[in-house]
Every structure is written in C-alpha cells, then in structure tokens.
C-alpha cells in the first residue's frame, strides 16, 4: 500500500519502521473517519415491531421508516406516533385516546432497543420483538366460532400477564361492549377486558367443547345477533359462571359471522370475581405467584416457562417442578434437567394446552392426570411440605417414564402452533445420529442406545492420548521437573504427570456424561468412578503444587523479611490443610454422603465430646501442626525450653527426646508446639564470639598490631567465613582493654566447631605474645608519683582564648554556629594517615 526506502543501518531500519507505523496510523484515521461519516449519514433502521413500556403500562409499537421520517401505531390504545430521525435519535409526537404529546427516542448501538422520554420527563423504553409476537398483536384473529374466540382471548390474556394490561388491547376486537351505553375509551375497554380475563382465568374448561349446538344453526351457518351461552365452573368449588357469545359482523369485509365475547357490566363482573377469589384469600394472584406451585396449573405453567431458563443454566425453579427424590443426589441436577427435557418433548408432541384447561384448585386431593400412554403417564401430584403447606410436582413415576414416553412418541410430529426453542447438546447430537441411521437409536442393554455405547468407547479411545499430551504440555509449561536429590517416587511422573492424566481423562468423561444423556443406571456408577478419581488425583496434584509453590517462594527467601517467611510457612500449611479437607468433602459429595450433618454434629453435638477429650484433641492438633510446619525432624539436636537432646520420635500425641544424660524425655504435642525450640541441626554454620582482655600497659600501636594480626588470622583461616568476620577494639574494661572477635565457622558439626575454635584460640595466644603485651587479669596496681600540679602556661592560653571568644560573642555554647560547623566538618584524617585505606578516602573527596 505504501513504499519506503531500504536502509541497511540500524538507524535506517528505525526510520523505515517509524514511517511504516505513521502510514498505518494515517490509514486507520482515514478509515475511522469514513466509518464515522457513514454512520452519521446512514441512520439506524427503526422499522419493525417494538415491545415498549412506560411507568404504568406499555404497548406493542409498529414503526415504519421512510428516509428520515418514521410513522407508527400502537393498536392497543388506538394510538399513533410520527417523528423524524436525527442521527441515532427519533423525535416527534404521539397521540392516543388519552391525549397527545412529544417524545424523544435514542436507539442503542446494536439497534435492538431504545430509551426515550415523553411528557414531563416520563421514561419510555422498547425492545425489538420477534415476528411471532408481531403476528399475535397485529393480526386479526379467527372469530368464526365461540371456541376460537375464547382461545384467542385467553392467549392474549396469558401473553399479557398480570402486569401488562396494554397487551390486552389486541383482544378488544374479540369483545362485545354493547352492555355499556356510554362510549368507552381504549383504556376503559382494556380495564374491563382485564377484569373479564381474571374471572375466566379462575375457571377450568375444555375450550374445544365450547361450540353452539344444532338448535342455533344448520350446517354451521349462523345469523347476526345470535347468542350462545356456556356455563363454566371453578375447579374444586364448582362455583358456576356463564359466558355469553354474540354473533356479529366480521370486520374483514366478508359475509362471515364473527363470534364475540360479551363483556358484562362492571359491577356484575366485580361480584363474580370476588366470589371466585375466595379460595385465593380474596386477592388476585400476582404475576409470579404460580412459581409457588400451589396447583397443577401453576406447576405446568412454571415448568413450561422455566425451560428456557434451565437451558441457560438457571434451572433451580425448573427442577423444583419435578419430584426427583428417586434420583441420587450426586446426579439429581443433571439427570433432572435431562428428564425434564424428555418431558418437554413429550408435551410438545401431546400439544401444550391453554393453562385454563388445567385445574387451578390448590386444595385438590387427588393427582391431576394430564396424559396416559401404555408405557407411562404424565401426572402432577400434591406434596406436603415441612411447614404444612402443599405444592404440586410432576410425580416420580412421571419422571421415571419420561424417557420411555419420549421414545414412544418420538416419531409423532410437534403439535400445531408449538415452537420449540434450541435443543440441548444431547438432543442435537441425538438428532444428528438419527439423521445418520435410525438403527443407531436402538436400545442395546442397560437402557442405553447403541450410539451411546459407541460414544463411551470413543471417549476412552480419545481421552487417553489427549490426556497424555495435555499433561506433558502442562508439566513443561509449569516446569515441574525433578530437582536434584529427589527420590524417584517423588519424580514428576508420580507427583504431577499421573494426577494430571487422570484429571484430564475424568474431565473429558464428565463432559461426555453431560452431553450423552446416559440413563441413571449407567450414569451414576460412571460419575462415582470419575468423581473419586477427580477427588484423589486433584487432591494429590493440588497438595504437591502447593508444596512446589512453597519451594519456589523459599528459593527466593533472601528477598523476604523474617515475618514474610513465617507468613509463607503458615500459608503453605493452611493451603495443604484446605486441599485435604476440600478433597474429602468433594469425595463425600460424589458418594452422596451426608457430610453436612456430620459437620453440624461436629459443631454442636460433638461439643461435649470435644470438651471431655480436650487434652487428646490438643495433642492431636499439635501433632498436625508439627507435621505441617516441620520445625524438627527425627535425629535433630535441639534445645527445647530447658532441655537439650536429640529428637527420637514424633507422634500424634507426643515427641520423645534423648537427653544429654541419655534419658528419654516425653513432651506432649500441645506443650511442645508452645516451647521455644532451638534446632542446632538446622544451622549452616556456628558462631564464634569471644573477647580478648589485654593489659592496660598495652600501647596504642601494640593494640593496632594485635587488631591487624587477628583480622589477618580470621581472613587466612579456611574454616572461617570472610563475612562478617571482624576484630574490633570494643572498649575499656575494669582491668583491661578489650578486643571483641566475631566470626562464623563453616560447619554445622559442633565437634568440628570446637576443634576449629581451639585452633583459633591457640593462634591468638601467639599473636598476643608476639605483640609484646599480655593478657589482663583482675588486679589492683598502686602508683607512687610526685604531683606535677597544673600547667600555668597552658591554663593562661586557654583562658585567653575563651576571653577573646566572649568579647566577640563567639562562644560555642550551647552549639557552634552554622559557619563554624561547616568549616570543621570532615577535617580529621580518617582513616588515619598511614593506614591502608587513607588513599581511598582522599580519592573519594576529590
């Protein structure tokens, strides 16, 4: 796209690279400008059906865009909108039976939703909806018979929900408001339609049975203003309610008769609704009350609604609708989801009824039977809760027969009007297998189909080599190689490779179980085997990973302070303990062991036992602490409080120590962990520290000679570490001048240290002897001398200097002034002239 000259030098390459990047950046800027310009000049498409809401309602809004002009309608309120587009904003006016006003919408970047305002700042939001919703709310329903009219009305009410009365606007053409003399607004019509729906929703009926008899018409031909009444009842109470349908003219412009549901007067409907709500404590159930599963209708409705959530991973409420007590707890969630999908598939083939066709009586005693087949039944049973309340679930027998029912109905096409969402991976795979060859779906033992057996064999064939390769890659990436001195048993093959291989095999196995949909008789044993493998291999791997991480941190311990090292040790111990506990709990979960009760018992019921066996538990915990912290090992020579000895044994109750008197001292672990422990076996070298006391007659130069010779001795000795070996004039004692010697001997063997110390002390005697001085000892010396008095000349000179300073206000009390201190600073020669370091100090000052 562009050319740059070729340079051979490094600087030339840098220039070429810089020019190249400049060109790329310039091109990017141009592209961004073009895209921005295109975005601004090409506004987003507003055409389509939008499901909108505002504070107290909402509407299905149908928009049509023509250039920058947009018009639309929301039939539920006989409303319309009109506006113009400016960038990503649509501004204009709205009008409906309630009034009119202005609005401003702003479409989202993906064009799937908008945010808007109208009136005095009220919000108005919307989201694009699918074609099915558009057809439901915008197409004219079939009113050729009362049952079709009632079905359309119930579908509209079911779609609207308890909180979306606006959606009942599409049901207005289904209703006859002739009982009302005064004209009604759309809002009033929807309110009355809502009340009528709440009444019918409390009833139970078979919609297809609601058809006029022969006495009303011949050969299916009806006349205008004919009426048809049907009496419906409330399940459980048998309280009746009469619906009236009236034949009228069709609005399609043809000669067909349209049956509409007559809306009774408001007071009459209110009385009927109050009577029907007695079983619900006088209140209309809220929009999510069916999640409480208080009736067969609630359970069926929740089961169908929650299927989409279950596919998305939020299946708790979906599973609650089924009695899964016969399924092992370890596989209850996944097996329940699979059986639930089998049951959904069965219901899709039976045909999903209107929910008003299912009983809604909470106190019903017997089960509700929805479907019967020679191989199974679909029933919803009541279950008593611990608090005495009752919920309804699909029975355990229904769930046990769900797989067989699906197999029997598999070739049955989906019921008309049923739209199934995306299937789970198991059903997608099974459909692909079905397309390959129908015979692969034949059962071949254990309740499994032939393709499932083949898939298990394929799992073993694929997982073993894949796990070998993946584990080898992980070991190499994490550098989990064997270090020097490690036993072969602790090589990476034992600590990392084999656990990783088992984990990968088990992990691939779990993935296979999720998508193969195996029956419980096969799925449960496989899950137990895989779970035990994951628990043991994962615990083993995690334990050694913690140990390896601790070693890596320990290798960099020279960067740490002591408290950081203690924190590392404590964190390592806690991590190892957590790994062990986690592996045990995971294993208990896999084996369905009631570990929750055991933990609760340890916390509450085991309190008395814990108090009674306090000392035993303290010793046991102390033993675990010793095992995790490892401050000592068998064979270590230690100082333990007031005792010196060799560690003979470390148990879960006590530690045995062989004392210097060759006796055995037993120390309980609870006390041992609180002792001050000095482990001589862990030291890498031994401290040599002593003080030489020289006579006071020693001259300064003699002392300098002794210091130099001792330092030379420490440097020359092969068993003494050069750093921080030192010999310093430490001070004036009561009877001596003292020279302190501080050095480390390069050995951890105390006997060898004593030999080296002896050699150094003997050499020190030679050094002192050669200096001409001697070792001091406590003594008293009496000196007899003539008193020389005070030197008058020096006294006069000092006093004269002080007088001059006083006259000039220059006395250095309490401090020297800043100028004097600056002049005096660093004027002494140190190191003193003639020392080996005096030249380096002079060079540093230059």
NORZIZI-V951952 format. One record per residue. N is the residue number from 0. OMEGA is omega in radians with two decimals (999 if undefined). Layout:
n->N omega->OMEGA
n->N omega->OMEGA
This chain:
n->0 omega->3.06
n->1 omega->-3.12
n->2 omega->3.08
n->3 omega->3.11
n->4 omega->-3.12
n->5 omega->3.09
n->6 omega->3.13
n->7 omega->-3.12
n->8 omega->3.08
n->9 omega->3.12
n->10 omega->3.13
n->11 omega->3.10
n->12 omega->3.11
n->13 omega->3.12
n->14 omega->-3.14
n->15 omega->3.12
n->16 omega->-3.13
n->17 omega->3.13
n->18 omega->3.13
n->19 omega->3.13
n->20 omega->3.11
n->21 omega->3.13
n->22 omega->3.12
n->23 omega->3.13
n->24 omega->3.13
n->25 omega->3.12
n->26 omega->3.12
n->27 omega->3.13
n->28 omega->3.13
n->29 omega->-3.14
n->30 omega->3.12
n->31 omega->3.12
n->32 omega->3.13
n->33 omega->3.14
n->34 omega->3.13
n->35 omega->3.13
n->36 omega->3.13
n->37 omega->-3.14
n->38 omega->-3.12
n->39 omega->-3.09
n->40 omega->-3.11
n->41 omega->-3.10
n->42 omega->-3.14
n->43 omega->-3.08
n->44 omega->3.12
n->45 omega->-3.08
n->46 omega->3.10
n->47 omega->-3.13
n->48 omega->-3.09
n->49 omega->3.03
n->50 omega->-2.98
n->51 omega->3.10
n->52 omega->2.92
n->53 omega->-2.92
n->54 omega->-3.06
n->55 omega->-3.13
n->56 omega->-3.11
n->57 omega->-3.12
n->58 omega->2.99
n->59 omega->-2.99
n->60 omega->3.12
n->61 omega->-3.09
n->62 omega->3.08
n->63 omega->-3.07
n->64 omega->3.06
n->65 omega->-3.04
n->66 omega->3.10
n->67 omega->-3.12
n->68 omega->-3.13
n->69 omega->3.03
n->70 omega->-3.13
n->71 omega->3.13
n->72 omega->2.92
n->73 omega->-2.96
n->74 omega->-3.09
n->75 omega->3.13
n->76 omega->-3.13
n->77 omega->-3.05
n->78 omega->3.12
n->79 omega->3.06
n->80 omega->3.09
n->81 omega->-3.11
n->82 omega->3.14
n->83 omega->-3.06
n->84 omega->3.02
n->85 omega->-3.06
n->86 omega->3.11
n->87 omega->-3.12
n->88 omega->3.06
n->89 omega->-3.11
n->90 omega->3.14
n->91 omega->-3.08
n->92 omega->3.04
n->93 omega->3.11
n->94 omega->2.98
n->95 omega->-3.04
n->96 omega->3.13
n->97 omega->-3.12
n->98 omega->-3.11
n->99 omega->3.14
n->100 omega->-3.13
n->101 omega->3.11
n->102 omega->3.02
n->103 omega->3.10
n->104 omega->3.03
n->105 omega->-3.06
n->106 omega->-3.13
n->107 omega->-3.13
n->108 omega->-3.13
n->109 omega->3.09
n->110 omega->-3.07
n->111 omega->3.13
n->112 omega->3.04
n->113 omega->3.04
n->114 omega->-3.09
n->115 omega->3.08
n->116 omega->3.02
n->117 omega->3.13
n->118 omega->-3.12
n->119 omega->3.11
n->120 omega->3.09
n->121 omega->-3.12
n->122 omega->3.12
n->123 omega->-3.09
n->124 omega->3.13
n->125 omega->3.09
n->126 omega->3.12
n->127 omega->3.12
n->128 omega->-3.03
n->129 omega->-3.08
n->130 omega->-3.12
n->131 omega->3.10
n->132 omega->3.12
n->133 omega->3.13
n->134 omega->-3.11
n->135 omega->-3.01
n->136 omega->-3.06
n->137 omega->-3.13
n->138 omega->3.11
n->139 omega->-3.10
n->140 omega->3.11
n->141 omega->-3.11
n->142 omega->-3.02
n->143 omega->3.09
n->144 omega->-3.11
n->145 omega->-3.11
n->146 omega->3.11
n->147 omega->3.10
n->148 omega->-3.13
n->149 omega->3.13
n->150 omega->3.13
n->151 omega->3.13
n->152 omega->-3.13
n->153 omega->3.10
n->154 omega->3.11
n->155 omega->3.13
n->156 omega->3.11
n->157 omega->3.11
n->158 omega->-3.05
n->159 omega->-3.07
n->160 omega->-3.09
n->161 omega->-3.04
n->162 omega->-3.09
n->163 omega->-3.12
n->164 omega->-3.12
n->165 omega->-3.08
n->166 omega->3.04
n->167 omega->3.08
n->168 omega->3.14
n->169 omega->-3.14
n->170 omega->-3.10
n->171 omega->3.10
n->172 omega->-3.13
n->173 omega->-2.95
n->174 omega->3.11
n->175 omega->-3.10
n->176 omega->-3.07
n->177 omega->3.12
n->178 omega->-3.10
n->179 omega->-3.10
n->180 omega->-3.12
n->181 omega->3.09
n->182 omega->-3.11
n->183 omega->3.03
n->184 omega->3.12
n->185 omega->3.13
n->186 omega->3.13
n->187 omega->3.11
n->188 omega->3.14
n->189 omega->3.11
n->190 omega->3.09
n->191 omega->3.10
n->192 omega->3.10
n->193 omega->-3.14
n->194 omega->3.12
n->195 omega->3.11
n->196 omega->3.14
n->197 omega->3.08
n->198 omega->-3.08
n->199 omega->-3.13
n->200 omega->3.12
n->201 omega->-3.08
n->202 omega->3.09
n->203 omega->-3.08
n->204 omega->2.94
n->205 omega->-3.00
n->206 omega->-3.05
n->207 omega->3.11
n->208 omega->-3.07
n->209 omega->3.13
n->210 omega->3.12
n->211 omega->3.13
n->212 omega->-3.10
n->213 omega->-3.09
n->214 omega->-3.12
n->215 omega->-3.08
n->216 omega->3.08
n->217 omega->3.09
n->218 omega->3.03
n->219 omega->3.14
n->220 omega->-3.09
n->221 omega->-3.13
n->222 omega->-3.13
n->223 omega->3.09
n->224 omega->2.99
n->225 omega->3.11
n->226 omega->3.10
n->227 omega->-3.13
n->228 omega->3.11
n->229 omega->-3.13
n->230 omega->3.11
n->231 omega->-3.11
n->232 omega->3.06
n->233 omega->-3.12
n->234 omega->3.10
n->235 omega->-3.12
n->236 omega->-3.08
n->237 omega->3.09
n->238 omega->-3.03
n->239 omega->2.99
n->240 omega->-3.06
n->241 omega->3.04
n->242 omega->3.13
n->243 omega->3.07
n->244 omega->-3.14
n->245 omega->3.12
n->246 omega->-3.14
n->247 omega->-3.11
n->248 omega->3.09
n->249 omega->3.12
n->250 omega->3.13
n->251 omega->3.13
n->252 omega->3.11
n->253 omega->-3.09
n->254 omega->-3.10
n->255 omega->3.09
n->256 omega->3.14
n->257 omega->3.11
n->258 omega->3.13
n->259 omega->-3.14
n->260 omega->-3.09
n->261 omega->3.12
n->262 omega->-3.13
n->263 omega->3.07
n->264 omega->-3.03
n->265 omega->-3.10
n->266 omega->3.12
n->267 omega->3.12
n->268 omega->-3.12
n->269 omega->3.10
n->270 omega->-3.14
n->271 omega->-3.13
n->272 omega->3.13
n->273 omega->3.13
n->274 omega->-3.13
n->275 omega->-3.10
n->276 omega->-3.14
n->277 omega->-3.14
n->278 omega->3.12
n->279 omega->3.14
n->280 omega->3.03
n->281 omega->-3.11
n->282 omega->3.06
n->283 omega->3.14
n->284 omega->-3.13
n->285 omega->-2.93
n->286 omega->-3.13
n->287 omega->-3.11
n->288 omega->3.13
n->289 omega->3.07
n->290 omega->3.11
n->291 omega->3.03
n->292 omega->-3.06
n->293 omega->-3.14
n->294 omega->3.08
n->295 omega->3.12
n->296 omega->3.13
n->297 omega->-3.11
n->298 omega->3.13
n->299 omega->-3.13
n->300 omega->-3.14
n->301 omega->-3.13
n->302 omega->-3.10
n->303 omega->-3.12
n->304 omega->-3.01
n->305 omega->-3.13
n->306 omega->3.12
n->307 omega->3.09
n->308 omega->-3.14
n->309 omega->3.10
n->310 omega->3.11
n->311 omega->3.09
n->312 omega->3.13
n->313 omega->-2.99
n->314 omega->-3.07
n->315 omega->-3.13
n->316 omega->3.09
n->317 omega->3.13
n->318 omega->-3.13
n->319 omega->-3.12
n->320 omega->-3.06
n->321 omega->3.04
n->322 omega->-3.10
n->323 omega->-3.08
n->324 omega->3.14
n->325 omega->3.14
n->326 omega->-3.13
n->327 omega->-3.06
n->328 omega->-3.08
n->329 omega->-3.09
n->330 omega->-3.02
n->331 omega->-3.07
n->332 omega->-3.08
n->333 omega->3.12
n->334 omega->3.10
n->335 omega->3.11
n->336 omega->3.13
n->337 omega->3.12
n->338 omega->3.07
n->339 omega->3.11
n->340 omega->3.04
n->341 omega->-3.11
n->342 omega->3.07
n->343 omega->3.13
n->344 omega->3.10
n->345 omega->-3.13
n->346 omega->3.11
n->347 omega->-3.12
n->348 omega->3.04
n->349 omega->-3.06
n->350 omega->-3.11
n->351 omega->-3.12
n->352 omega->2.90
n->353 omega->-3.05
n->354 omega->3.12
n->355 omega->3.08
n->356 omega->3.13
n->357 omega->-3.10
n->358 omega->-3.10
n->359 omega->-3.10
n->360 omega->-3.08
n->361 omega->-3.03
n->362 omega->3.09
n->363 omega->-3.07
n->364 omega->-3.09
n->365 omega->3.12
n->366 omega->3.06
n->367 omega->3.14
n->368 omega->-3.08
n->369 omega->-3.05
n->370 omega->3.13
n->371 omega->-3.14
n->372 omega->-3.14
n->373 omega->-3.09
n->374 omega->-3.12
n->375 omega->-3.08
n->376 omega->3.04
n->377 omega->-3.09
n->378 omega->3.05
n->379 omega->-3.03
n->380 omega->3.01
n->381 omega->3.12
n->382 omega->-3.13
n->383 omega->3.11
n->384 omega->-3.14
n->385 omega->-3.13
n->386 omega->3.13
n->387 omega->3.12
n->388 omega->-3.08
n->389 omega->3.00
n->390 omega->-3.09
n->391 omega->3.13
n->392 omega->2.94
n->393 omega->-2.98
n->394 omega->3.10
n->395 omega->3.11
n->396 omega->3.09
n->397 omega->-3.12
n->398 omega->3.14
n->399 omega->-3.12
n->400 omega->-3.06
n->401 omega->-3.13
n->402 omega->-3.12
n->403 omega->3.10
n->404 omega->-3.14
n->405 omega->3.13
n->406 omega->-3.12
n->407 omega->-3.08
n->408 omega->-2.99
n->409 omega->-3.10
n->410 omega->3.11
n->411 omega->3.13
n->412 omega->3.11
n->413 omega->-3.14
n->414 omega->-3.12
n->415 omega->-3.14
n->416 omega->3.14
n->417 omega->3.10
n->418 omega->-3.10
n->419 omega->3.09
n->420 omega->-3.12
n->421 omega->-3.11
n->422 omega->3.06
n->423 omega->-3.13
n->424 omega->-3.13
n->425 omega->-3.10
n->426 omega->3.08
n->427 omega->3.11
n->428 omega->-3.11
n->429 omega->3.10
n->430 omega->3.07
n->431 omega->3.10
n->432 omega->3.13
n->433 omega->3.14
n->434 omega->3.14
n->435 omega->-3.14
n->436 omega->-3.10
n->437 omega->-3.09
n->438 omega->3.12
n->439 omega->3.12
n->440 omega->-3.11
n->441 omega->3.09
n->442 omega->-3.08
n->443 omega->3.06
n->444 omega->3.10
n->445 omega->-3.10
n->446 omega->-3.11
n->447 omega->3.07
n->448 omega->-3.05
n->449 omega->-3.11
n->450 omega->3.11
n->451 omega->3.05
n->452 omega->3.11
n->453 omega->3.13
n->454 omega->3.10
n->455 omega->3.10
n->456 omega->3.12
n->457 omega->3.09
n->458 omega->-3.14
n->459 omega->-3.10
n->460 omega->-3.08
n->461 omega->-2.99
n->462 omega->-3.08
n->463 omega->3.12
n->464 omega->3.13
n->465 omega->3.14
n->466 omega->3.10
n->467 omega->-3.11
n->468 omega->-3.11
n->469 omega->-3.14
n->470 omega->3.10
n->471 omega->3.12
n->472 omega->-3.12
n->473 omega->3.14
n->474 omega->3.14
n->475 omega->-3.14
n->476 omega->-3.13
n->477 omega->3.11
n->478 omega->-3.13
n->479 omega->-3.13
n->480 omega->-3.13
n->481 omega->3.11
n->482 omega->-3.11
n->483 omega->3.09
n->484 omega->3.14
n->485 omega->3.09
n->486 omega->-3.13
n->487 omega->3.12
n->488 omega->-3.11
n->489 omega->3.11
n->490 omega->-3.12
n->491 omega->3.14
n->492 omega->-3.12
n->493 omega->-3.04
n->494 omega->-2.98
n->495 omega->-3.02
n->496 omega->-3.09
n->497 omega->3.05
n->498 omega->3.13
n->499 omega->3.13
n->500 omega->3.14
n->501 omega->3.14
n->502 omega->-3.14
n->503 omega->3.12
n->504 omega->-3.14
n->505 omega->3.13
n->506 omega->3.08
n->507 omega->3.10
n->508 omega->3.10
n->509 omega->3.09
n->510 omega->3.12
n->511 omega->-3.14
n->512 omega->-3.14
n->513 omega->-3.01
n->514 omega->-3.09
n->515 omega->3.09
n->516 omega->-3.10
n->517 omega->3.07
n->518 omega->-3.03
n->519 omega->-3.11
n->520 omega->3.10
n->521 omega->-3.08
n->522 omega->-3.06
n->523 omega->3.11
n->524 omega->3.13
n->525 omega->3.13
n->526 omega->3.11
n->527 omega->3.13
n->528 omega->3.14
n->529 omega->-3.14
n->530 omega->3.09
n->531 omega->3.11
n->532 omega->3.12
n->533 omega->-3.12
n->534 omega->-3.09
n->535 omega->-3.12
n->536 omega->3.12
n->537 omega->3.10
n->538 omega->3.12
n->539 omega->-3.13
n->540 omega->-3.11
n->541 omega->3.14
n->542 omega->-3.11
n->543 omega->3.03
n->544 omega->3.06
n->545 omega->3.13
n->546 omega->-3.14
n->547 omega->3.10
n->548 omega->3.11
n->549 omega->3.14
n->550 omega->3.12
n->551 omega->3.11
n->552 omega->-3.13
n->553 omega->3.12
n->554 omega->3.08
n->555 omega->-3.04
n->556 omega->3.12
n->557 omega->3.07
n->558 omega->-3.02
n->559 omega->2.92
n->560 omega->-3.06
n->561 omega->-3.10
n->562 omega->3.06
n->563 omega->3.12
n->564 omega->3.09
n->565 omega->3.11
n->566 omega->3.10
n->567 omega->-3.13
n->568 omega->3.14
n->569 omega->-3.14
n->570 omega->3.11
n->571 omega->-3.14
n->572 omega->3.13
n->573 omega->3.13
n->574 omega->3.11
n->575 omega->3.11
n->576 omega->3.12
n->577 omega->3.11
n->578 omega->-3.12
n->579 omega->3.14
n->580 omega->3.13
n->581 omega->3.12
n->582 omega->3.13
n->583 omega->3.14
n->584 omega->3.10
n->585 omega->3.10
n->586 omega->3.10
n->587 omega->3.10
n->588 omega->-3.14
n->589 omega->-3.10
n->590 omega->3.13
n->591 omega->3.06
n->592 omega->-3.11
n->593 omega->-3.08
n->594 omega->3.10
n->595 omega->3.10
n->596 omega->3.10
n->597 omega->3.12
n->598 omega->3.12
n->599 omega->3.11
n->600 omega->3.09
n->601 omega->-3.10
n->602 omega->-3.05
n->603 omega->-3.08
n->604 omega->-3.11
n->605 omega->-3.11
n->606 omega->-3.13
n->607 omega->3.11
n->608 omega->-3.13
n->609 omega->3.13
n->610 omega->-3.12
n->611 omega->-3.11
n->612 omega->-3.05
n->613 omega->-3.10
n->614 omega->3.11
n->615 omega->3.12
n->616 omega->3.11
n->617 omega->3.12
n->618 omega->3.13
n->619 omega->3.11
n->620 omega->3.07
n->621 omega->3.09
n->622 omega->3.08
n->623 omega->3.11
n->624 omega->3.10
n->625 omega->3.14
n->626 omega->-3.11
n->627 omega->-3.05
n->628 omega->3.12
n->629 omega->3.08
n->630 omega->-3.13
n->631 omega->3.02
n->632 omega->3.11
n->633 omega->-3.12
n->634 omega->-3.14
n->635 omega->3.03
n->636 omega->-2.98
n->637 omega->2.89
n->638 omega->-3.08
n->639 omega->-3.06
n->640 omega->3.13
n->641 omega->-3.05
n->642 omega->2.99
n->643 omega->3.13
n->644 omega->-3.12
n->645 omega->3.12
n->646 omega->-3.13
n->647 omega->-3.09
n->648 omega->3.08
n->649 omega->-3.13
n->650 omega->3.11
n->651 omega->3.12
n->652 omega->-3.04
n->653 omega->3.06
n->654 omega->3.13
n->655 omega->-3.07
n->656 omega->3.02
n->657 omega->-3.06
n->658 omega->3.11
n->659 omega->3.08
n->660 omega->3.12
n->661 omega->3.03
n->662 omega->3.11
n->663 omega->3.08
n->664 omega->3.12
n->665 omega->-3.11
n->666 omega->3.09
n->667 omega->-3.10
n->668 omega->-3.13
n->669 omega->3.09
n->670 omega->-3.06
n->671 omega->-3.08
n->672 omega->3.12
n->673 omega->3.14
n->674 omega->2.97
n->675 omega->-3.03
n->676 omega->3.05
n->677 omega->-3.06
n->678 omega->-3.13
n->679 omega->-3.11
n->680 omega->-3.10
n->681 omega->-3.10
n->682 omega->-3.14
n->683 omega->3.07
n->684 omega->-3.03
n->685 omega->-3.12
n->686 omega->2.99
n->687 omega->-3.10
n->688 omega->-3.12
n->689 omega->3.12
n->690 omega->3.08
n->691 omega->3.14
n->692 omega->-3.12
n->693 omega->-3.12
n->694 omega->3.11
n->695 omega->3.11
n->696 omega->-3.13
n->697 omega->3.14
n->698 omega->3.11
n->699 omega->-3.13
n->700 omega->3.03
n->701 omega->3.13
n->702 omega->3.09
n->703 omega->-3.12
n->704 omega->3.12
n->705 omega->3.14
n->706 omega->-3.12
n->707 omega->-3.10
n->708 omega->3.11
n->709 omega->3.11
n->710 omega->3.11
n->711 omega->3.12
n->712 omega->-3.13
n->713 omega->3.11
n->714 omega->-3.07
n->715 omega->-3.02
n->716 omega->-3.07
n->717 omega->-3.11
n->718 omega->-3.14
n->719 omega->3.11
n->720 omega->-3.08
n->721 omega->3.11
n->722 omega->0.12
n->723 omega->3.14
n->724 omega->-3.11
n->725 omega->3.01
n->726 omega->-3.04
n->727 omega->3.00
n->728 omega->-2.95
n->729 omega->-3.14
n->730 omega->-3.12
n->731 omega->3.09
n->732 omega->3.12
n->733 omega->-3.08
n->734 omega->-3.00
n->735 omega->2.85
n->736 omega->-2.93
n->737 omega->3.04
n->738 omega->-3.12
n->739 omega->3.10
n->740 omega->-3.12
n->741 omega->-3.12
n->742 omega->3.07
n->743 omega->3.09
n->744 omega->-3.03
n->745 omega->3.06
n->746 omega->3.03
n->747 omega->3.11
n->748 omega->-3.06
n->749 omega->3.11
n->750 omega->3.10
n->751 omega->3.08
n->752 omega->3.14
n->753 omega->3.11
n->754 omega->3.13
n->755 omega->3.12
n->756 omega->3.11
n->757 omega->3.14
n->758 omega->-3.13
n->759 omega->-3.14
n->760 omega->3.12
n->761 omega->3.13
n->762 omega->3.10
n->763 omega->3.08
n->764 omega->3.12
n->765 omega->-3.12
n->766 omega->-3.13
n->767 omega->-3.13
n->768 omega->-3.12
n->769 omega->-3.13
n->770 omega->-3.14
n->771 omega->3.08
n->772 omega->-3.13
n->773 omega->3.13
n->774 omega->-3.13
n->775 omega->3.05
n->776 omega->-3.12
n->777 omega->-3.10
n->778 omega->3.08
n->779 omega->-3.10
n->780 omega->3.08
n->781 omega->-3.14
n->782 omega->3.07
n->783 omega->-3.10
n->784 omega->3.09
n->785 omega->3.13
n->786 omega->-3.11
n->787 omega->3.13
n->788 omega->-3.10
n->789 omega->3.12
n->790 omega->-3.06
n->791 omega->-3.09
n->792 omega->-3.13
n->793 omega->3.10
n->794 omega->3.14
n->795 omega->-3.11
n->796 omega->3.14
n->797 omega->-3.12
n->798 omega->3.10
n->799 omega->3.13
n->800 omega->-3.13
n->801 omega->3.12
n->802 omega->3.14
n->803 omega->-3.14
n->804 omega->-3.12
n->805 omega->3.12
n->806 omega->-3.10
n->807 omega->-3.11
n->808 omega->-3.07
n->809 omega->3.10
n->810 omega->-3.08
n->811 omega->3.12
n->812 omega->0.02
n->813 omega->3.14
n->814 omega->2.95
n->815 omega->3.05
n->816 omega->-3.03
n->817 omega->-3.12
n->818 omega->-3.13
n->819 omega->-3.14
n->820 omega->3.10
n->821 omega->-3.14
n->822 omega->-3.08
n->823 omega->-3.01
n->824 omega->3.05
n->825 omega->3.12
n->826 omega->3.06
n->827 omega->3.11
n->828 omega->3.06
n->829 omega->-0.07
n->830 omega->-3.05
n->831 omega->-3.13
n->832 omega->-3.12
n->833 omega->3.13
n->834 omega->-3.07
n->835 omega->-3.10
n->836 omega->-3.05
n->837 omega->-3.14
n->838 omega->-3.13
n->839 omega->3.11
n->840 omega->3.12
n->841 omega->3.12
n->842 omega->-3.12
n->843 omega->-3.12
n->844 omega->-3.13
n->845 omega->999
